[in-house]
Amino acid sequence: LYGKPLKYCVMVSIVLAQLGFCCAYVIFVATNMQDLWNTLTDCKRQLSTETWILIQLLIYIPLSFVRKIKKFASLSVVGNLFIMIGLSYLLFYDFWSIFTKGPGEIVQFNPSKFPLLVGTAAFSYEGISLVIPIVESMERKDKFNTVLTASLVICAGLFVFIGALSYLAFGDKVETVILLNLPNGTAWTLGVQFLYSLAIIMSVPLQLFPAIRIIESGMFSGSGKGNPVVKWQKNLFRTLLVIFVILVAIFGAEELDNFIAIVGAGACLPLSFLYPVMLHYRALADSWYARLKDLVLSTVALFGLVYVTFISIETWGTSAPPLDRCASLP
């Protein structure tokens, strides 16, 4: 409909989004494991966030060599189970905290942080690049609209409910990594931190896979199945890509909220709201009302992309540091 320029824009956005998700996940795991390690060692053998990020190289480089995404299926199932355990405990503690301690200090509207909310909300559409592959793999494609609608409603409901409840419980003391708000040192908290970190570690290869496939399709003309030279060239590329993700994660480690907002606005907003609307305008908008709606939505998406990205970059370096449990020790 728009030719190669839009195709390349979509591909670049997908690559940036997937790499951004991986960087955010790496930072999340590092922050979580640092807190867990400090608790277990009583802060006697502290390791920096950067060290915990670098340690993850040992995990992601071998996993990046996997060629078939179906081999990650079992990891995905186990990871989802761990996430459900973690969210269940978080909800339990949220309710317990509200009923025993009362709500935290609530700010009804924070204009300085509102752009971060928009970027973070767009970041939550992290599965948007998988919509078309899912449609193509479905046996009954006529059921896709129902499946997509139900999935969006359930996921949006969970995001809003858990986010609002946690903010009600902790107020302005809420951490970017919400697990840091759980009670320190309890067996449940330690278990949840460990299992949730494992779940995110299992998710990183899945998020990296689409970016690897897109970039490799443009860099390598042949397959590595029958050519060991091409195979190891691809392995080298994948190693360098993981190292790049790790370096970007180190750069953004202290600014996770701003980093997520930039990825959400710069990559997820176009994929979720701008490109689909542009395609709908050319292919399906057959009335003035439909065309007007598409123009309004695309204008709002473009404005959000520019505004949120600009504010996130402008406020880079102003985020509060993550909770440091060792700072209160003598």
N, C-alpha and C positions, 0 to 999 in steps of 0.2 A: 504493500500500500504506500509506503514511503521510501522504498528502495533500501539500498545498503546503508545509508547514513543512520537510519533508525535501528537497523539490525545491529550495527556496531555499537550504538549507544546502549542498547539492551544488553549486549554481551559484556560491555565494560561495566555496566551497573551491576550485573550479576556477579562478576568477578570481584568487584570492590565490596559488594555486600557480603559475599561468602568469606572473603579474607577478613573483613571487618568483624564478622561474627566470631571467627576463629580467634582473632586478637582479643576480643572482649571475653571470650570463654577462658583463654589462657590467663588473663588478668584475674578473672574471678577465681579460678582454681588456685593461683598463686596467693592471692589475698586470704583465701579460706584456709589453705594449708599452712600458711605462715602463722595464722592465729591458732590453729590446731596444734602445731609444733611448739609454739611458745607456751601454750597451756600445759602440754604434756611434759615439757622440760623445765617448767617454772622459770622460763626466760633465761636459763643459764647457757643455752647454746643457740643464740638467736641467728637466724639467717634472713637476709634482706629479701624484699619482694622480688628484686631482680634475680637473685639466686634461685628462687622457686620457679621463676619463669624459665630460666635457663635449664633447670633440671628436666623440664617437660620436653626438651629436645630429644632426650633419650627415648621418649615414648612415641612422639609424633613422627619422627623421621622413619622408623621401620614401618609404622602403620600407613604412611603415605605411599609406600611401595605396593600396597594392595591394589589390584587392577579391577576387581569386580565388587560393586557396591553391595551385592547380596551377601557377601561375606561379613558385612557389618550388621546384618539383621539381628543376630542373637545379642550382639553388644547393645543394639538399640533397645531391644525388649528389656534387658537387664537394667539399662540406664533409666528407662521410663519407670520401672518399678522403684528404683532408688529415689527418683525425683518425687514420686507419689508418697513415699515414706517421709521424705524431707518436708514436703508441703503439708502433709497431715500433722506432723509435729509442730510446724510453724503456726498453723491455724489454731491448734490446741493452745499453744503458748500465747498467741494473740488474745484469744478469748479469756484465758486465765489472767493475763496481765490487765485487761480492761476491767474485769469483774473484781479483782483484788486491789489494784492500784489506781484504777480510774483511767480515763483517756489521757493521752499525752497532750502537750501544748500544740494546738491546732492553728494553722494559718489558713484562713478561708481562701485567699488568693494571693499568690506570690508572683508579682509581675516579672521580677528579675529571673525567676526560675521557670516561668511558663514556656519559653522556647525549648528548654531542655525536656519538658514534658512532651511537647509535640514531637521532638526528635526521638525520644524514648518510645513513644506510642507507635511511631512509624517503624522503629527497630523491631517491635513485636511481630511485624509481618515478615519474619525471617524465613518463613516457608513459602513465600509467594513465588519464588523461582521454580518451585517444584510442581506448580499447578498444571502446567501443560504436560510434563512427563507423566503425571498421575492420570490425566485424562486419556492420554494415548495408551496407557497400560490397562485401563479398565475394560472389562468384558462388556459391561452394560453402561455405555456412556450416557444413556438417557437418565441415569440416576445421579450423574455428577452434580447437577445443580442442588439437589437435595443434600448430598453428602457435603458439598462445599458450604452451603448455608448452615447446616447443623454444626460443622466443625468451627466455623467463624463465630457462631453464637456461643458455643461452649468455651472456646479459647478466650474470646473477649470477656465472657462472664467471669472466668477464672482470674484473668489478669486484673479486672476491675475490682472483684471481690477481695482477692488476696491483697492487692495493693492498697485499697481503701482501708481494709481492716488493720493491716500492719501500720499504716500511717495513723489510724485512730489509736492504736495501742502505744506507739512510740513517739508520735508527734514530730517535732522538729529535731528529735534525737535519732530519727531513723537513719540507718546507714545505707550507703549505696549498695553494699552487699548485705542483704537483710539478715543473713545467718549470724552476722556479728552482733545482732541485737539479742540473740538467744542467751540464756543464762550461762555464765562462764564455768567450765570445768565439770559440768554434769555429764554422766554417761550418755544420756540421750543426745545432748548437744554435740559431744565429741563424735558419736556414731553418725548423727545426721550430717555433720560437716564432712566426715570422711566419705560417706556414701554419696552425698550430693557432688562432691568433688570427683569421685569416680564416674558418676553419671555424666558430668560435663566433659571429662576426659574422653569418655566413649563417644561423645557427640562431635568432638572436634574433627575426626577423620571424615565423618559424614558431611560436615559443613565444608570441608576443604575439597572434597571430591569433585563437585561441579566446577569449581574454579580451575582445578588441575586439568579436567577434560577439555574445557574451553580453550585454555592457553595452549595446551599440547596440540590441539587440533590445528592451531595456527602456526605452531613452531615446527612440528614434525610431520612429514608427509607419509612416512612409512610406519608400520606396526613393529613393535618389539617382540612379537611372538616368535618369529623365525629369524630375527636378527639381533644377536646379543649386543652388538654395538649400539643400536638404537635403543634397546632396552635399558642399558646402563646410562646412556645419555639422558633418557627420561628420568631414571633414578637420581641422577645428578641434579637435574632441573627441580625435581620434587624436593630434594634435600635443601637446595638453595631457597626454594619457596617457603619451606617450613622455617628456615633461618630468618628469612625476611619477616614472616609473621611474628616470630619471637622478638626480633629487634623493634618492630612497631609496637608490640605489647609492652616492651620495656619503656619505650618513649611515652606511652599513654597510661602507664601503671598508676600514676598519682592522679589521673584525671579521668577516671572510668566513666563518670556521668557525662562529661563533655564529649568523650570519645564515642560513647554510645549514641549521643545526640547527633554527632557529625555523621556517623555511619547511617543512622536512621534517616536523616534529612537528605544526605548526599546520594545515597544509593537506594534505600528502601522506599522513600517517597516517590521517586520516578517509577520504580517497578510496580508499586501498589496503586498509584493514583494517576500518574502523568501518562505513561506509555499506554496503559489499557484504554484510557479516555481518548487519546489520540487515535488509536486503532478503531475504537467504536465510532468516532466522528466520521472517519472515512468509509467504514464498512457497513455500519448499521443505522446511523442516525438519519432517519428518513422524514423527519418533521422539524419545524423550526424550534419546537420546544426541546426536542432531544439534542439538537445542535447547540442551543443556548446552554443547556445543562452541561454538556461536554466542555464548552468554552469556559464556563464558570468554574467547573471542577479543575480543569487544567490550569487556569489562572491561579487558583488558590494553591494548588500543588506546587506550581513554579515559585510563587511567592514564599511558601513555607520552606522550600528547598534553599532559596537564597537567604532568607531572614534567619532561619534556625542555624544554618551553617555559619553565617557571619557572627551571630551572637555567641555561638559555642567557641569559635576561634578567638573572639574578642575577650571572652571571660576565661580563656585557658590559663591555668596557673592560679586560679582563685578558689578552686574546690577545697573543701575541708579534707584533711588527711584521714585515711581510714582509722577506725578505732585501734589504738595501741594499748593492749592490756598490760604491757611491760612498763609503760611510762609511769604508772602509779606505784610501781615497786620501788623500795629504797635502793 
